[in-house]
Amino acid sequence: MIIPRDKYLHELRSVMHNGMIKIITGVRRCGKSYLLFELFRQSLLENGVDEEHIIQVDLEDRRSKQFRNPDALLDHIDSCMKDDGMYYILLDEIQMVSEFEDVLNSYLKVKNADVYVTGSNSRLLSSDVITEFRGRGYEIRVHPLSFSEFLKAGTHESDLSALQDYMIYGGMPQTVSFLNKEEKEKYLKSLFEGTYIRDIKERYGIRNDDDLSELIDIIASNIGCLTNPTNLENTFKSVKGHSISDTTIQSYLGMLQDAFMVERAIRYDIKGKRYINTPSKYYFEDIGLRNARLNYRQIDGGHLMENIIYNELRIRGYSVDVGQVEIQGKNEDGKKTRKLLEVDFICNRGNKRMYIQSALDMPTQEKINQEINSLRHIKDAFPKIVIVGGLTPSYVNEDGISIINVIDFLKDTDGTLL
């Protein structure tokens, strides 16, 4: 089954021959290799590039093990470049090469080399690597399938049934090819344990991963909830019956983010215009992986929808923070009161900003008021939106707040509704 990844393919085409190393990042098995070796390679061939001018090495393949040595990889690439024509160098899972920075830097000044690499950890974009590339590394972040890409598989009778499936099994491309839920569940569980956890243990030399596993379970059970390392430390003490330091917890959270498994959304004071570094929220890169981790026990529609909205915003290139609005007033005794209201997402991209609340349903006026209250107290002119589940039609209310159905939002890839 071929699922187009037009957004990423277009971006790759737009940065061809720009003199930079194109770095395709993202969680393992999200489709980076397919994008590079199938879709982009086919695009090159269709545009007249000679097959012999496409040099590709799958460094994850055991048969390419010798090329994980930096000098062997350099020799191989050099031996394939036999004339002055443009060569396209496609390297998959470059982090498996020791001293890969030196390898890539070796081609920055080669005029007939256009280099594209994939990688599954954020070390590719750490400050030291950026320094090594001298500002000549360009990231293309690939995510699991968005809902609109998921729909293109054409395996569902309606958008609603597709969304229900998407909320349970997520958007890892391979899951679409499985016909029944048992196959999907087995694949996602094996992917979590056999790939992601194993990678982290090997990369960081973790021998006993019990605490890491417990932490993942806690984060998975509390998506959309504000937390910090100290709170998590207390959870370990009260629920798990043993202690783990907040420093260790912070280190483990960094490992999960480094592997692109989770992302952290930092809290922002809208009126005070400042970041509040803790507590934060954590969201899973793919909701199907989260559900598989918990053995499909905690299927809370509200939290799942919030995670999916967060992922969609990140796919569309927004930076996403968690907002808070402070409301001051007076009580019956005339004493000053202070109340903090939460805004699920503050979304920024360039000079564009919007505020979003996620609400699975709003069956009563009381619930409607609860969801829009924080948005009413934001006095700037940027769009304010509530995304709702079910079959609620999209409309604009008397306060100028847009109420958008989640399916309409997820299908609105060109941003017409926002």
Summary of the structure (lengths in Angstrom):
residues: 418
radius of gyration: 23.3
end to end distance: 31.8
largest distance: 85.5
contacts: 1253
relative contact order: 0.09
helix: 45%
strand: 22%
